Amino acid sequence: MGISWPKTKLTSLLGIDLPIIQAGMAGGSTTPELVAAVSNAGGLGTLGAGYMSPKAIREAIRRIRELTSRPFAVNLFIPGATKASDEQVQAVNRRLDRYRRELGIPTGITLELQTETFLDQLAVVLEERVHVFSFTFGIPEATQMNELKSTGIRVIGTATTVREAVLLEQAGVDAVVAQGSEAGGHRGTFAGSFDASQIGTMALVPQVVDHVSIPVIASGGIMDGRGIIASLFLGAAGVQMGTAFLTCSESGAHELHKLAILQATEEDTRLTRAFSGKPARGIVNRFMREMAPYDKDIPDYPAQNALTRDIRQAAGQQQRPEFMSMWAGQGVRLATTQSAGTLIQRWVQQVESLR
Ligand SMILES: Cc1cc2nc3c(=O)[nH]c(=O)nc-3n(C[C@H](O)[C@H](O)[C@H](O)COP(=O)(O)O)c2cc1C
């Protein structure tokens, strides 16, 4: 059986040269420089805009356009129902106060959910007519999907099971990311329990491929040419890689986050709800270890995310990796440092030599 490379159903859908997507990673790592470098190298760079204000998203889009004339994507979070009781919030807040005291920041904060709404963020994506819109944590409403499509924007959703991939295809997405459990960052799971949706990339991708007719993008633990070609053999039309780009020179990830990835082994990542209330994979640290016994007391996303924001920010400023969320996938040992363009060229050579 042969594979199609570098042209695939995905490259023609998105108008790119290589079937390689740099994952949208909220939190500051996907600088305009990184996004543009990936797109200029022939892949699809993605701005991780989930936590950005509409104004900041617009400015970043304009900056990316100064750096590249090629297609790129903007990635957002689909909002879900929040259930966090006052008692739960107060109890976890008391526990978090011990870390605030250690960091010398105010204690007893009140819960302030992000005021930026998905609708305002999406409005910028539509107004700016971004080439590709990708999302995770759910499915946009039908009217939003229609607006995106009638504006000519390509839409990519995230699935962690076959069921979710089928739901996304029915909702009209143009392509679907099959996010395996090796993946760094938050689980995209939205239509089932998080526990039941921990499917590895190797098992997930061919099962999704067999059940949808849109292009499937493999994601989770893919770090080099071997992972790319393996994904194509599994039937994927492309890959989405996150961790591999975090240690690039253009990445805005905290230097201690980059260092932790470069020093980590495959045994060092865990799934945790401690930082945000939604399971996410990151390099295990003191905060994750100490919060683990209280997992059932942690309020769901986005409440916990809002409650730990001051701690994560202070930890970053004070160079305290034990309190930072250092998202990373299970392929960490394969991470390297260089510019994104050089990295992508290396992967192309690796794939060429393996085909
Ligand atoms: C630091 C970090 C932040 C992430 N943030 C997002 C995000 O905002 N939106 C999203 O769709 N996926 C996000 N992801 C998940 C990626 O889309 C992708 O599934 C994952 O990086 C693939 O696994 P890998 O890290 O092993 O390559 C994030 C991943 C990381 C490592």
The ligand as an SDF file (V2000), in Angstrom:
LIG
                    3D

 31 33  0  0  0  0  0  0  0  0999 V2000
    0.9120   23.6000   25.3570 C   0  0  0  0  0  0  0  0  0  0  0  0
   -0.2660   23.0120   24.6340 C   0  0  0  0  0  0  0  0  0  0  0  0
   -1.4180   23.7720   24.5040 C   0  0  0  0  0  0  0  0  0  0  0  0
   -2.5040   23.2770   23.7600 C   0  0  0  0  0  0  0  0  0  0  0  0
   -3.5820   24.0950   23.5640 N   0  0  0  0  0  0  0  0  0  0  0  0
   -4.5440   23.7090   22.6740 C   0  0  0  0  0  0  0  0  0  0  0  0
   -5.5470   24.6290   22.2630 C   0  0  0  0  0  0  0  0  0  0  0  0
   -5.6000   25.7670   22.7020 O   0  0  0  0  0  0  0  0  0  0  0  0
   -6.4530   24.2000   21.3400 N   0  0  0  0  0  0  0  0  0  0  0  0
   -6.4180   22.9240   20.7950 C   0  0  0  0  0  0  0  0  0  0  0  0
   -7.2480   22.6030   19.9370 O   0  0  0  0  0  0  0  0  0  0  0  0
   -5.4860   22.0360   21.1830 N   0  0  0  0  0  0  0  0  0  0  0  0
   -4.5340   22.4050   22.0910 C   0  0  0  0  0  0  0  0  0  0  0  0
   -3.5410   21.5190   22.4280 N   0  0  0  0  0  0  0  0  0  0  0  0
   -3.5930   20.1380   21.9090 C   0  0  0  0  0  0  0  0  0  0  0  0
   -3.0380   20.0710   20.4860 C   0  0  0  0  0  0  0  0  0  0  0  0
   -4.0050   20.5340   19.5810 O   0  0  0  0  0  0  0  0  0  0  0  0
   -2.6690   18.6410   20.0610 C   0  0  0  0  0  0  0  0  0  0  0  0
   -3.7760   17.7980   20.1820 O   0  0  0  0  0  0  0  0  0  0  0  0
   -1.5240   18.0570   20.8490 C   0  0  0  0  0  0  0  0  0  0  0  0
   -0.4950   18.9860   21.0240 O   0  0  0  0  0  0  0  0  0  0  0  0
   -0.9830   16.8480   20.1050 C   0  0  0  0  0  0  0  0  0  0  0  0
   -0.0940   16.1190   20.8890 O   0  0  0  0  0  0  0  0  0  0  0  0
    1.4860   16.4180   20.9390 P   0  0  0  0  0  0  0  0  0  0  0  0
    1.6220   17.5580   21.8760 O   0  0  0  0  0  0  0  0  0  0  0  0
    2.0360   15.1380   21.4700 O   0  0  0  0  0  0  0  0  0  0  0  0
    1.9430   16.7440   19.5470 O   0  0  0  0  0  0  0  0  0  0  0  0
   -2.4570   21.9720   23.1930 C   0  0  0  0  0  0  0  0  0  0  0  0
   -1.3030   21.2060   23.3610 C   0  0  0  0  0  0  0  0  0  0  0  0
   -0.2090   21.7030   24.0680 C   0  0  0  0  0  0  0  0  0  0  0  0
    1.0350   20.8560   24.1880 C   0  0  0  0  0  0  0  0  0  0  0  0
  1  2  1  0
  2  3  1  0
  2 30  2  0
  3  4  2  0
  4  5  1  0
  4 28  1  0
  5  6  2  0
  6  7  1  0
  6 13  1  0
  7  8  2  0
  7  9  1  0
  9 10  1  0
 10 11  2  0
 10 12  1  0
 12 13  2  0
 13 14  1  0
 14 15  1  0
 14 28  1  0
 15 16  1  0
 16 17  1  0
 16 18  1  0
 18 19  1  0
 18 20  1  0
 20 21  1  0
 20 22  1  0
 22 23  1  0
 23 24  1  0
 24 25  2  0
 24 26  1  0
 24 27  1  0
 28 29  2  0
 29 30  1  0
 30 31  1  0
M  END
$$$$
